[in-house]
Amino acid sequence: MGLFNRLKESLAKTRRGLVEKIDNLVHHHKSIGEELYEELEELLVQADVGVTTAFELVEAVRREVRERHVEDAGELKAILKEQISAMLGDGQRSISLSNEAPTVVVVLGVNGVGKTTTIGKMAYLFKSEGKKVILGAADTFRAAAIEQLEFWANRVGVELIKHQEGADPAAVAFDSLQAAKARRADILIIDTAGRLHTKSNLMEELKKISRVLDREMPGAPHEVLLVLDATTGQNAINQAKQFSEAARVTGIALTKLDGSARGGVVIGVSQSLNIPVKMIGIGEGPEDLRTFNAKEFVDALFAG
């Protein structure tokens, strides 16, 4: 199956939950009126686009309809697709690579969102591009976090730097960066603790990791990637808000799109937080994490 068809398949539940319902909506409304706009907004909210983003989208559609003097409800879907595309922006939003190796990526996310799996799949993706990858196991407090990361390191064939459980995460980050430099790695991906209920402790821990990395390599970390679970819908956006208060999040990796009817969260999280979605997970395999391409995503979502 081609990459686009794979993405299209992974968005099937979201398409049924949003696009097919929009088809039904415009079919029952021959002309465009207030009732149609209200129902469209409701459908967008149900697809976990978010209340504010849904309102902004409908207002943008309303404006286009007025300016183009559109009267046929059948044209509404194409206008909505245009506005979602405009909201998400053009092209790919890939991980920012440093001019000086290694590029340091710190990964955040609450337990259960697929953070460790995403790191393993990222390592696979970079390795398949011919890059040398090292992983750093700085989530030292959660039982089995180090073992899970070690499993993925072995599975995709990359090196892991680890300490014992309960070790200082910043010390792991330090050793990981030294190893990445010494072994001429292209990419260093550092796992961090996924606790939100102790936000002040998490914040201090992340600040300390960032300080240590920046001291040893000015400008590091080059990317702070937040992993969110698409199946949690609006809860994912709330997590993103909390994490962005605690850390300088530069990008989002959205997992489990294939298991969710809530793919609209891609639009909501991009718009409400102004943090780009950079990676999406569309399946279980190592190859099922990919760089987010906004045009491709919208085309797959609205594909017939």
MARNU-253802 format. One record per atom (N, C-alpha, C, O): x, y, z. Coordinates in steps of 0.05 Angstrom, whole numbers, plus 32768, in hexadecimal, padded with zeros to 4 digits. Example, Ala and Ser with C-alpha at 12.3 -4.5 7.8 and 13.67 -1.06 7.14 Angstrom:
<atoms>
81087F8E809C 80F67FA6809C 81087FBE809C 811D7FBE80A9 81017FD3808E 81117FEB808F 81028001809D 810C801780A1 
</atoms>
This chain:
<atoms>
80117FE88000 800080008000 801280198000 8025801B800F 800B802C7FEF 801A80457FED 801780558007 800580518016 802A8068800B 802A80788023 801080898026 8005808A803C 800680948010 7FEE80A48012 7FD680938019 7FC5809A8029 7FD4807B800C 7FBE80698012 7FBF805F802F 7FAA805B803C 7FD7805C8039 7FDA80538055 7FD080698068 7FC28063807B 7FD680828061 7FCC80998071 7FAD809A806F 7F9F809E8083 7FA480988057 7F8780998051 7F7880848062 7F638089806E 7F84806C8062 7F7780568072 7F77805C8090 7F648056809E 7F8D80688099 7F8F806E80B6 7F7B808380BF 7F74808580D6 7F73809480AC 7F5F80A980B2 7F4380A180AD 7F3180B280AD 7F3E808780A7 7F23807E80A0 7F0E808480B5 7EF8808D80AF 7F15808080CF 7F02808580E4 7EFB80A380E7 7EE480AB80EB 7F1080B480E4 7F0B80D180E5 7EFA80DA80CD 7EE980EA80CF 7F0180CE80B6 7EF180D5809D 7ED480CE80A1 7EC280DE8099 7ECE80B680AC 7EB280AE80B1 7EA580C180C5 7E8E80C880C3 7EB580C980D9 7EAA80D980EF 7EA780F780E8 7E99810580F5 7EB4810080D2 7EB3811C80CB 7EAA812080AE 7E95812C80A9 7EBB8117809B 7EB6811E807F 7E9C81128075 7E8D811F8067 7E9780F9807C 7E7E80EC8072 7E6580F9807F 7E5080FB8072 7E6881028097 7E52811180A4 7E4E812C8097 7E3781368095 7E638138808F 7E6181528080 7E53814D8065 7E42815D805D 7E5981378058 7E4B8130803F 7E2D812E8044 7E1D81388034 7E2681208059 7E09811D8060 7DFC81388066 7DE6813D805F 7E0C81488074 7E028163807C 7DFB81748064 7DE5817F8062 7E0E81768051 7E098187803A 7DF4817B8027 7DE781898019 7DF181608028 7DDD81538018 7DC1815B8021 7DAE815D8011 7DBE815F803C 7DA481668047 7D9E81848047 7D88818C804D 7DB281938040 7DAF81B1803F 7DB581BA8022 7DCC81BA801A 7DA181C08013 7DA681C97FF7 7DB381E57FF7 7DC481EA7FE5 7DAB81F68009 7DB78211800A 7DC682148024 7DC482048037 7DD6822A8025 7DE8822F803C 7DDA8243804E 7DD382598046 7DD6823B8068 7DCA824D807B 7DD582498097 7DE78238809A 7DCB825780AA 7DD5825680C5 7DD4823A80D2 7DE7823280E0 7DBF822C80CC 7DBC821180D7 7DD281FE80CD 7DDD81EE80DC 7DD9820180B4 7DEF81F180A8 7E0981F880B6 7E1981E580BC 7E0F821180BA 7E28821980C8 7E2A820E80E4 7E3F820480ED 7E13820F80F2 7E138205810E 7E1881E6810F 7E2681DD8120 7E0B81D880FC 7E0F81BB80FB 7E2C81B480F3 7E3781A180FD 7E3781C480E1 7E5381BF80D8 7E6681C380F0 7E7881B380F4 7E6281D880FF 7E7281DE8117 7E7081C7812B 7E8481BE8137 7E5881BC812E 7E5481A68141 7E63818D8138 7E6F817F8148 7E628188811E 7E7181708113 7E8F81738118 7E9D8160811F 7E9A818B8114 7EB681908118 7EBE818C8136 7ED38181813C 7EAD81958148 7EB281928164 7EB28174816B 7EC3816B817A 7E9F81658160 7E9D81488165 7EB68139815B 7EBD81248166 7EC281448146 7EDA8138813B 7EF48140814A 7F0A813B8141 7EF0814E8161 7F0681578172 7F18816B8165 7F30816D816B 7F0C817C8154 7F1B8193814A 7F1E81A78160 7F3181B78161 7F0B81A78173 7F0C81BA8189 7EF881D18184 7EF381D9816D 7EEC81DB819A 7ED781EF8197 7EE18208818A 7ED482128177 7EF782138193 7F01822C8188 7F098229816B 7F03823A815A 7F1782138165 7F20820F8149 7F09820A8137 7F0882138120 7EF581FB8141 7EDC81F68131 7ECF8210812A 7EC682148113 7ECD8222813E 7EC0823C8139 7ED0824C8124 7EC482588112 7EEB824C8127 7EFB825B8114 7EF9825080F8 7EF9825F80E4 7EF7823580F5 7EF4822980DB 7EDA823080CE 7ED9823880B6 7EC5822F80DE 7EAA823580D3 7EA9825380CB 7E9C825980B7 7EB5826480DB 7EB5828080D4 7EC5828580BA 7EBD829680A9 7EDB827680B6 7EEA8279809E 7EDA826F8086 7EDB827B8070 7ECC82598089 7EBA824E8074 7EA48262806D 7E9F82688056 7E98826D8082 7E838281807F 7E8D8299806E 7E7F82A3805D 7EA582A28074 7EB182B98067 7EB582B38049 7EAF82C48038 7EC0829B8043 7EC582938028 7EAB82918018 7EA982998001 7E9782858025 7E7C82828018 7E71829D8010 7E6682A17FFA 7E7482B08023 7E6A82CB801E 7E7982D98007 7E6D82E57FF5 7E9482D78008 7EA482E47FF4 7EA182D97FD8 7EA382E77FC4 7E9D82BF7FD7 7E9A82B17FBD 7E7D82B07FB3 7E7782A67F9D 7E6B82B97FC4 7E4E82B87FBD 7E45829C7FB8 7E3682967FA5 7E4E82897FC9 7E47826D7FC6 7E2B82697FD2 7E2682727FE9 7E1A825A7FC5 7DFF82557FCF 7DFA82377FD1 7DE9822F7FE1 7E0882277FC2 7E04820A7FC2 7E1381FD7FD9 7E2B81FF7FDB 7E0481EF7FEB 7E1181E18002 7E2581CD7FF9 7E3881C68009 7E2281C27FE1 7E3581AE7FD7 7E5281B87FD5 7E6481A87FD4 7E5581D27FD4 7E7081DD7FD1 7E7E81E27FEC 7E9581E97FED 7E6F81DD8001 7E7981E3801C 7E9181D18024 7EA481DB8030 7E9081B8801C 7EA581A58024 7EC081AD8019 7ED481AC8026 7EC081B67FFF 7ED981BE7FF2 7EE481D78000 7EFD81DA8003 7ED281E98008 7EDB82028016 7EE781FB8032 7EFB8206803A 7ED981E88040 7EE481E0805A 7EFF81D38057 7F1181D88067 7F0381C38043 7F1D81B6803E 7F3281CC803A 7F4981C98044 7F2C81E0802A 7F3F81F68025 7F468204803F 7F5E820A8044 7F3382098051 7F388217806A 7F488207807D 7F598211808C 7F4381EC807E 7F5381DB808F 7F7081DB8085 7F8381DC8095 7F7381D9806B 7F8E81DA805F 7F9D81F48066 7FB481F4806D 7F8E820A8064 7F9A8225806B 7FA282268088 7FB68232808F 7F9282198099 7F97821A80B6 7FB0820980BD 7FC0821180CE 7FB381F280AF 7FCA81E080B5 7FE481E980A7 7FF981E180AF 7FE181FA8092 7FF982038084 800281F0806F 7FF581DB806C 801781F78061 802081E7804B 803781D48052 804781D98064 803881BE8044 804F81AD8044 8055819E805E 8045819C8070 806E8194805F 807781838075 80818194808C 808C81AA8088 807F818A80A4 808A819780BC 809D818380C9 8096817780DD 80B3817F80BD 80C5816A80C7 80D5817380DF 80D6818A80E6 80E1815F80EC 80F381648103 810A817780FA 8116817280E5 810F818C8109 8124819F8102 813F81938108 8146818C811F 814F819080F3 816A818480F6 817F819A80FA 817E81AF80ED 81918196810D 81A681A98113 81BB81A880FE 81C1819380F2 81C881BF80F9 81DF81BF80E6 81F681B080F1 820781A680E2 81F781AF810C 820D81A18119 820281888126 81F0818A8137 820D8171811F 82048158812B 820F81558148 8225815F814E 820081488159 81E6813B8154 81CE814F8158 81D081618168 81B9814A8149 819F8157814F 8194814A8167 819181328168 818D815B817C 818381508195 816581548196 815B816B8195 8156813E8199 8139813F819B 8131813581B7 8136811E81BE 8124814681C6 8119813E81E0 80FB813881DD 80ED814881D1 80F2812181E7 80D7811881E3 80C7811881FD 80D0810C8211 80B0812581FD 809E81278214 80848118820F 807E811281F8 807581148224 805A81088221 805280F88239 806380EB8246 803880F98240 802F80EA8258 803180CC8252 803180C4823B 803280BC8267 8033809F8264 801A80958256 8004809E825C 801E80838243 800880778235 80018082821A 7FF08077820C 800E80988212 800880A481F8 8017809781E1 8012809D81CA 802A808681E8 803B807A81D3 8055808781CF 8061808781BA 805F809481E5 807880A481E3 8090809281DC 809F809881C9 8094807C81EA 80AB806B81E5 80A9805E81C9 80BE805D81BB 8091805681C2 808E804A81A7 8094805F8192 80A18058817D 808B80788196 8091808D8183 80AF80928180 80B98096816A 80BD80918196 80DA80958196 80E7807E8185 80F980838175 80DE8065818A 80E9804F817B 80E38051815D 80F5804B814D 80CB805A8156 80C4805E813A 80D38075812D 80DB80748116 80D8808A813D 80E980A18133 81058097812D 8110809E8118 81108087813F 812B807C813B 812B806B8121 813E806D8112 8117805C811D 8114804B8105 8114805D80EC 8121805880D8 8103807280ED 8100808580D7 811B809280D0 8123809380B8 8129809D80E4 814280AA80DF 8158809680D5 8167809D80C3 8157807F80E1 816B806B80D8 8166806280BB 8179805E80AC 814D806080B4 814680598098 814F806E8084 81528069806C 81538087808E 815D809D807E 817C809E807E 818880B18072 8188808A808A 81A58088808A 81B3809780A1 81CB809B80A0 81A380A080B5 81AF80AF80CB 81B6809C80E3 81A9808880E7 81CB80A480F1 81D380948109 81C480A08121 81C580B88126 81B5808F812F 81A380978145 81AC808B815F 81B380738160 81AB809B8174 81AF80918190 8198809A81A0 818E80B0819E 818E808881B2 8178808E81C4 8183809281E1 8196808481E9 817780A581EF 817E80A9820B 816680A4821D 815080B08219 816980928231 815280898242 8151809A825B 815980928270 814680B38258 814580C5826F 812A80C5827D 812580D58290 811880B28276 810080AD8286 81088098829A 810280808296 811480A082B0 8121808D82C2 810F808582DA 8117807482E9 80F7809182DC 80E7808C82F4 80D0807982EF 80C6806C8301 80C7807782D6 80B1806582D0 80BB804882CD 80CE804382BE 80AF803682DB 80B7801A82D9 80B5801182BC 80A0801682AF 80C9800382B3 80CA7FF78298 80CE800B8281 80CF8002826A 80D080258287 80D480388271 80EF80338263 80F08034824A 8104802D8272 811E80288266 811D800E8256 8128800D8240 81107FFA8261 810E7FE08253 80FF7FE38239 81067FD78224 80E97FF38239 80D97FF78221 80EA8005820B 80E97FFD81F4 80FA80198213 810A80278200 8120801581F6 8128801681DE 812B80048207 81407FF18200 81357FDD81EB 81437FD581D8 811C7FD581EF 810F7FC281DC 810E7FCF81C0 81157FC281AC 81067FE981BF 81057FF781A5 81207FFB8199 81247FF98181 8134800281AA 814F800681A0 81597FED8193 81657FEE817D 81547FD681A0 815D7FBC8194 814D7FB6817B 81587FAB8168 81337FBC817C 81227FB58165 812A7FC4814B 812B7FB98136 81317FDE814E 81387FED8136 81567FF08132 815F7FFB811E 81667FE58145 81837FE48141 81927FFE8146 81A380068136 818B800B815C 819980238164 81A480218180 819B800F818F 81B680328187 81C3803081A2 81B3803F81B7 81A6805481B1 81B3803481CF 81A4804181E5 81B8804881FC 81C880378204 81B680608206 81C58068821E 81B280688235 819D80758235 81B9805A824A 81A780578261 81B68057827B 81CE8050827C 81A8805E8291 81B2805B82AC 819F804882BA 818D803C82AD 81A2804482D4 818F803482E3 8176804382E8 8175805B82E7 8160803482EF 8147804182F5 814A8054830D 8158804D8321 813E806B830B 813F807F8321 81578092831F 815A80A4832F 8167808F830A 817E80A18306 817580BD82FF 815E80C182F7 818880D08301 818280EC82FA 817F80EE82DB 819180E882CC 816780F782D2 816280F882B5 8176810A82A6 817E81048290 817E812082B3 8191813382A7 81AC812682A3 81BA812B828F 81B4811482B5 81CD810582B3 81CC80F2829B 81E080EE828D 81B580E68297 81B180D4827F 81B380E58266 81C080DD8252 81A680FC8266 81A7810E824E 81C481168248 81CD81178231 81D3811C825D 81F08124825A 8200810D824D 820E8111823A 81FD80F58259 820C80DE824E 820480D88232 821480D08221 81EA80DB822C 81E080D48211 81EC80E781FD 81F380DF81E7 81EE81018204 81F9811581F1 8217811081ED 8221811281D7 8225810A8203 824281048200 824680EC81EE 825880EC81DD 823580D781F1 823880BF81E0 823180C681C3 823F80BC81B1 821C80D681BF 821480DD81A4 822A80ED8196 822F80E9817E 823780FE81A5 824E810D8199 826580FB8193 827080FC817D 826D80EA81A6 828480D981A3 828080C5818C 829380BE817E 826880BC8189 826280A78175 825880B3815A 824E80A48149 825A80CD8158 825280DC8140 823680D58137 823180D0811F 822380D5814A 820780D08143 81FC80E98135 820480FF813A 81E880E48124 81DA80FA8117 81C381048128 81BD811C8129 81B680F18136 819D80F88145 819F80EB8161 81A680D48164 819980FB8175 819680F18191 817A80F68199 8171810D8199 816B80E181A0 815080E481AA 814F80DD81C7 815680C681CF 814680EF81D8 814580EB81F5 812980E981FF 811980FB81FC 812380D2820C 810980CD8219 810980DB8234 811D80DB8242 80F280E7823B 80F080F48255 80D880EB8264 80C680DE8258 80D680F1827E 80C080E7828F 80A580F38286 80A3810A827F 809180E28287 807680EA827E 806380EF8295 804E80E38296 806A810182A6 8059810782BD 804E812382BA 805D813682B6 8034812582BC 8027814082BC 801C814882D7 8018815F82DC 8016813482E7 8009813A8301 801D81498314 801481568327 80368147830F 804A8156831E 8058816A830B 806F81678305 8048817C8301 8051818D82EB 8069819E82F2 807B81A282E2 806A81A8830B 808181B98313 809B81A88313 80B081B2830B 8099818F831D 80B1817E831C 80B981778300 80D1817782F9 80A5817282EF 80AB816C82D3 80B8818482C6 80CC818082B7 80AE819B82CB 80BA81B482C0 80D781B782C8 80E881BC82B7 80DC81B382E1 80F881B682EB 810A81A182DE 812181A782D7 8100818982DC 8110817382D0 8116817982B3 812D817582AA 8102818382A4 810681898288 811A81A18284 812A81A18272 811781B58296 812981CC8295 814681C3829A 815881CC828C 814981B182AD 816481A782B4 81708198829C 8187819B8295 81608186828F 816981778278 8171818B8262 818681888255 8161819F825D 816681B38248 818081C3824E 819081C8823D 818381CA8268 819B81D98270 81B481C8826B 81C881D28260 81B381AF8273 81CB819D826F 81D1819A8252 81E8819B824A 81BD81968241 81C181928225 81CC81AB8218 81DF81AA8208 81C081C2821F 81C981DC8214 81E681E3821C 81F581EE820D 81ED81DB8234 820981E0823E 821D81D0822E 823281DA8227 821681B78228 822881A5821A 822881A981FC 823B81A381EE 821181B381F2 820E81B981D5 81FB81D181D2 81E381CD81D1 820681E981D1 81F5820181CF 81E081FF81B9 81E681F881A2 81C7820481C1 81B0820281AE 81A081E981B1 818A81E781A7 81AB81D581C0 819D81BC81C5 818B81BF81DD 819181CE81F0 817381B181DD 816981A081C9 815F81B081B1 815481C681B4 816281A48199 815981B28181 813C81AE817C 812F81BE816D 8130819A8188 811481948184 81098189819F 8115817781AB 80F2819381A7 80E4818881BF 80C9817E81B4 80B7818E81AF 80C7816481B2 80AF815781A5 809C814C81BA 80A4813D81CB 8083815581B8 806F814B81CB 805E813681BD 8053813A81A7 805C811E81CA 804C810881BF 8030810981CA 802D810A81E3 801C810981B9 8000810981C1 7FF180F281B4 7FF880E9819E 7FDD80E881C2 7FCD80D181B8 7FB480DC81AC 7FA380E881B9 7FB080D88191 7F9980E38183 7F7F80D8818D 7F6A80E5818B 7F7F80C08198 7F6680B481A1 7F5A80C281BA 7F4380BE81C1 7F6A80D381C7 7F6080E181DE 7F5480FC81D7 7F49810A81E9 7F54810481BD 7F46811C81B4 7F4E813581C3 7F66813C81C4 7F3A814281CF 7F3F815C81DC 7F52815A81F3 7F60816D81FA 7F5381428200 7F66813E8216 7F838142820D 7F94814B821C 7F88813A81F4 7FA3813D81E8 7FAA815B81E6 7FC0816381EC 7F96816B81DF 7F9B818881DD 7FA0819481F8 7FB181A581FC 7F91818B820C 7F9681948228 7FB2818C8232 7FBF819C823F 7FBA8174822B 7FD5816B8233 7FEA817D8225 7FFE81858232 7FE68183820C 7FF8819481FD 7FFB81AF820A 801181BA820C 7FE481BA8213 7FE581D58220 7FF581D4823A 800581E5823F 7FF181BE8249 800081BC8263 801E81B8825E 802E81C5826B 802581A7824B 804181A38245 804E81BC823A 806581C28240 804081CA8229 804C81E2821D 805081F88232 8060820A822E 804181F78248 80468209825F 80608201826E 806D82118279 806581E6826D 807C81DC827C 809681DB826C 80AC81DA8278 809481DB8252 80AC81D88241 80A881E68226 809281EC821E 80BE81EB8219 80BE81F881FF 80B981E381EA 80CC81D981DC 80A081DB81E6 809981C781D3 809B81D381B7 808F81E881B1 80AA81C581A5 80AE81CF818A 809E81C08175 809B81C9815E 809481A8817C 808581988169 807581838177 807A817C818E 806181788169 805081638174 8051814A8162 8051814C814A 805281338170 804F81198162 8034810E816B 803081098183 8022810A8158 80078100815E 800680E38158 800880DB8140 800180D2816C 800180B58168 7FE480AA8165 7FD180B8816B 7FE28092815C 7FC98082815C 7FB3808F814B 7F9B808C8151 7FBB809D8136 7FA780A88124 7F9680928117 7F7F80968111 7FA3807B8113 7F9580658105 7F7F80598117 7F6C804D810C 7F80805D8131 7F6C80518143 7F588065814C 7F48805F815E 7F57807C8140 7F478092814B 7F34809E8136 7F3A80A0811F 7F1C80A58140 7F0A80B58130 7F0E80D28135 7EFF80E3812C 7F2380D98144 7F2880F4814E 7F4081018140 7F4E8111814C 7F4480FA8127 7F5A81068118 7F5881248115 7F6C8132810F 7F40812F811A 7F3D814C811A 7F4E815A812F 7F528173812D 7F58814B8142 7F6A81578157 7F838162814A 7F9081748156 7F8B81588133 7FA381628125 7F9E8180811F 7FB081918123 7F8681878116 7F7F81A2810F 7F7E81B38129 7F8981C9812A 7F7081A8813D 7F6D81B68156 7F8781BD8165 7F8B81D3816E 7F9981A98166 7FB281AD8175 7FC481C08166 7FD281D08173 7FC481BF814C 7FD581D2813C 7FCB81EE8140 7FDB82018144 7FB181F2813F 7FA6820D813F 7FA68219815B 7FAE8230815F 7F9D820A816F 7F998215818A 7FB4821A8198 7FB5822C81AA 7FC9820C8191 7FE2820F81A0 7FF8821B818F 800D82238199 7FF3821D8175 800882288163 802282188165 803882238163 801F81FE8169 803681EC816A 803281D88152 801E81CB8151 804581D68140 804181C58128 804181A8812F 8051819E813F 802E81998122 802F817C8123 804681748110 8045817B80F8 80598165811A 8070815E8109 807181408102 807D813980ED 8065812F8113 80658112810D 804981078113 803C81118125 804180F38103 802880E68109 802C80C78108 803B80BD80F8 801F80BA811B 8020809D811C 800780918110 7FF180988119 800A808080FC 7FF2807680ED 7FF1805780EE 7FE3804B80DD 7FFF804A8101 7FFE802D8102 801280228117 802080328124 801280088119 80227FFB812D 80407FF68125 80517FF58137 80457FF4810B 80607FED8102 807480038106 806D801B8108 808E7FFC8106 80A380118109 80A2802680F3 80AA803D80F7 8098801E80DB 8097803080C4 807F804280C5 807B805380B3 806D803F80D9 8054804E80D9 8054806880E8 803F807380EF 806C807380ED 806F808F80F6 807A809E80DF 808E809680D3 806D80B580D8 807780C380C1 807580E180C6 806680EB80D7 808580F080B6 8085810D80B7 806A811780AF 805F810E809B 805F812A80BE 8045813580B7 80468147809F 8056815A809E 80358141808C 803281528074 8015815C8074 8003814C8070 801181768078 7FF68181807B 7FE5817D8062 7FCD81758065 7FF08181804B 7FE0817E8032 7FD78160802F 7FC0815A8028 7FEA814F8034 7FE581328032 7FCF81298046 7FBD811A803F 7FD18134805E 7FBE812E8073 7FA18137806A 7F8E8127806D 7F9F814F8061 7F848159805A 7F79814A8041 7F6281438040 7F8B8144802E 7F8281358016 7F798119801E 7F6481108014 7F87810C8031 7F7F80F2803A 7F6580F2804A 7F5480E08047 7F628107805A 7F4A810A806A 7F31810E8058 7F1C8102805E 7F33811D8043 7F1C81238032 7F1B81118019 7F0A81148008 7F2D80FD8018 7F2D80EB8000 7F1380DB7FFE 7F0780D38012 7F0A80D77FE6 7EF180C97FE1 7EF480AB7FE4 7EE0809C7FE1 
</atoms>
